[in-house]
Amino acid sequence: MTSIVRQLIFANVAVFFLQEFSRDGLMRHFALWPWGKHYVAGGGFVGFEPWQLVSYSFLHGGVAHIAFNMYGLYVFGGMVERVLGARRFVWLYFASVLTAGLVQLFVVSSMREQGIAPTVGASGGVFGVMLAFAMLFPHSRLMLLFPPIPLKAWVLVAGYAAIELTSGVMSSNTGVAHFAHLGGMLGAALVMFAIGWRKSVQPPGTLRGP
């Protein structure tokens, strides 16, 4: 496991344990809330603060939520970090987190009449890392868990993007931040093009996906 990926996983797990003991404290102040001030059950007001555009990514909604996100970061992050280097990987990851947060902030703030709920999770960063992996290793074959069939990386990631876009537009799977996932991919794409990602691609056959 590469150094930045290891540190990100450690930080997410550590914050998750703090979150479990803080009751609603971390969620009230560091989850991503819609624009404005809102009264929530249990008393008190919550609302958007600038630091939430990053802090939300270290909070999670349960064991399964953090487990899936950290597994995705582990599977895709190491190879991307090795190619881009630690500094560029940090830029990529947090640009994905930031753009995911901005997109989600716009979406939830425009839909406040449907209720107020916080956004949490590292999914935006993980989806950004997935996109970077597909750009660097488009022909690497990845095995789906269900159904268990191999797909090229670019096909898998393009399929995920299409599913997220369709689910977001159709408002299916309530509680999942579909547009945040797409926002994470957007941030990663901007960074990859900014750093001239094609120069980082290895010749065919020299590096394979997991």
C-alpha positions in Angstrom: 0.0 0.0 0.0 1.4 3.4 -1.0 2.1 6.1 1.6 -0.7 8.6 0.7 -3.3 5.9 0.3 -2.3 4.4 3.6 -2.5 7.8 5.4 -5.9 8.5 3.9 -7.3 5.1 5.0 -5.9 5.6 8.4 -7.3 9.1 8.7 -10.8 8.0 7.6 -10.8 5.0 10.0 -9.6 7.2 12.9 -12.3 9.8 12.2 -14.9 7.1 11.9 -14.1 5.9 15.4 -14.2 9.5 16.7 -17.6 9.9 15.0 -19.0 6.8 16.8 -18.1 8.3 20.2 -19.1 11.9 19.4 -22.8 11.1 18.9 -24.0 13.9 16.6 -21.1 16.4 17.3 -18.9 15.8 14.3 -21.9 15.3 12.0 -23.4 18.7 13.0 -20.2 20.7 12.4 -18.3 18.7 9.7 -20.8 17.0 7.5 -21.8 18.9 4.3 -25.1 20.6 5.0 -27.3 22.6 2.5 -26.8 26.3 2.2 -28.4 28.4 5.0 -29.3 27.6 8.6 -31.7 24.8 9.4 -33.3 23.6 12.6 -33.0 19.8 13.1 -34.6 17.3 15.4 -33.1 17.2 18.8 -32.5 20.9 18.9 -30.1 23.3 17.4 -29.3 24.7 14.0 -27.0 23.3 11.3 -25.9 24.8 8.0 -23.2 25.1 5.4 -19.7 26.2 6.4 -16.7 26.4 4.0 -14.6 23.7 5.7 -17.4 21.2 5.2 -16.4 20.9 1.5 -13.4 18.8 2.6 -14.4 17.6 6.1 -17.5 15.8 4.9 -15.2 13.3 3.1 -13.8 11.9 6.4 -17.2 11.1 7.9 -19.3 8.0 7.0 -22.8 6.7 7.5 -21.9 3.3 8.9 -19.4 0.4 8.7 -20.5 -0.8 5.3 -20.2 2.8 3.9 -16.6 3.3 5.1 -15.7 -0.3 4.2 -16.7 0.0 0.5 -15.0 3.4 0.2 -11.8 2.3 1.7 -11.8 -0.8 -0.3 -12.2 1.2 -3.5 -9.4 3.6 -2.4 -7.1 0.6 -1.7 -7.8 -1.2 -5.0 -7.4 1.8 -7.3 -5.4 4.3 -5.3 -2.1 2.6 -5.0 -1.5 2.2 -8.7 -2.6 5.8 -9.5 -0.3 7.1 -6.8 2.7 5.2 -8.1 2.2 6.7 -11.5 1.4 10.2 -10.6 3.5 10.5 -7.5 2.4 11.4 -4.0 2.0 15.2 -4.5 0.0 14.9 -7.7 -2.1 12.1 -6.1 -3.0 14.4 -3.2 -4.0 17.1 -5.7 -6.1 14.6 -7.6 -7.9 13.2 -4.5 -8.8 16.5 -2.8 -9.7 18.2 -6.1 -12.2 15.3 -6.5 -13.4 15.7 -3.0 -13.9 19.5 -3.5 -15.7 19.3 -6.8 -17.9 16.5 -5.5 -18.8 18.7 -2.5 -19.5 21.7 -4.6 -21.8 19.8 -7.0 -23.6 18.1 -4.0 -23.9 21.5 -2.3 -25.7 22.9 -5.3 -27.9 19.9 -5.7 -29.1 19.6 -2.1 -29.4 23.4 -1.7 -31.8 23.5 -4.7 -33.9 20.6 -3.3 -34.3 21.8 0.3 -38.1 21.5 0.0 -37.6 17.7 0.0 -35.9 17.7 3.4 -32.6 18.6 5.0 -29.9 15.9 5.3 -26.1 15.9 5.6 -23.8 14.5 3.0 -20.9 12.4 4.2 -18.3 10.0 2.7 -15.1 9.7 0.7 -17.0 8.5 -2.4 -16.3 11.7 -4.4 -12.5 11.2 -3.9 -12.8 7.5 -4.6 -14.7 8.0 -7.8 -12.1 10.5 -8.9 -9.4 8.0 -8.3 -11.3 5.4 -10.2 -11.6 7.8 -13.2 -7.8 8.5 -13.0 -7.2 4.7 -13.0 -9.3 4.2 -16.1 -7.5 7.0 -17.9 -4.1 5.6 -17.0 -4.9 2.0 -17.5 -7.9 1.9 -19.8 -7.4 -1.7 -20.9 -6.7 -3.3 -17.5 -9.2 -5.9 -16.8 -11.2 -5.7 -13.5 -13.5 -8.4 -12.1 -16.9 -7.4 -10.9 -18.2 -8.8 -7.7 -21.6 -9.2 -9.2 -21.9 -10.5 -11.8 -18.4 -12.0 -11.7 -17.3 -11.0 -15.2 -14.1 -9.2 -16.3 -14.4 -5.7 -17.8 -11.9 -3.3 -19.1 -11.3 -0.4 -16.7 -12.6 2.3 -19.1 -15.8 0.2 -19.7 -16.4 -0.3 -15.9 -15.9 3.4 -15.1 -17.9 4.7 -18.0 -20.7 2.3 -16.9 -20.5 3.6 -13.4 -20.7 7.2 -14.6 -23.8 6.4 -16.7 -25.5 4.6 -13.8 -24.8 7.5 -11.5 -26.1 10.1 -14.0 -29.3 8.1 -14.7 -29.9 7.4 -10.9 -29.3 11.1 -10.1 -31.7 12.3 -12.8 -34.3 9.7 -11.9 -33.8 10.3 -8.2 -33.5 6.6 -7.5 -31.7 5.1 -4.5 -32.6 7.9 -2.2 -29.8 8.6 0.2 -27.0 8.1 -2.3 -25.1 11.2 -3.5 -25.1 10.3 -7.2 -24.1 13.8 -8.4 -21.3 14.0 -5.8 -19.8 10.9 -7.4 -20.0 12.6 -10.8 -18.5 15.7 -9.3 -15.6 13.7 -8.1 -15.0 12.3 -11.5 -15.1 15.9 -12.9 -12.5 17.1 -10.5 -10.2 14.2 -11.3 -10.6 14.8 -15.0 -9.6 18.4 -14.6 -6.5 17.5 -12.7 -5.5 14.8 -15.1 -5.7 17.1 -18.1 -4.0 19.9 -16.2 -0.9 17.7 -15.5 -0.8 16.2 -19.0 -1.9 12.7 -18.0 -0.9 11.0 -21.2 2.7 11.5 -20.4 2.2 9.3 -17.3 0.7 6.4 -19.1 2.8 3.3 -19.1 3.4 1.3 -22.4 0.9 -1.5 -22.9 1.6 -4.5 -20.8 4.0 -2.9 -18.3 1.5 -2.3 -15.5 -1.8 -4.1 -14.9 -4.8 -3.3 -12.9 -5.8 -5.4 -9.8 
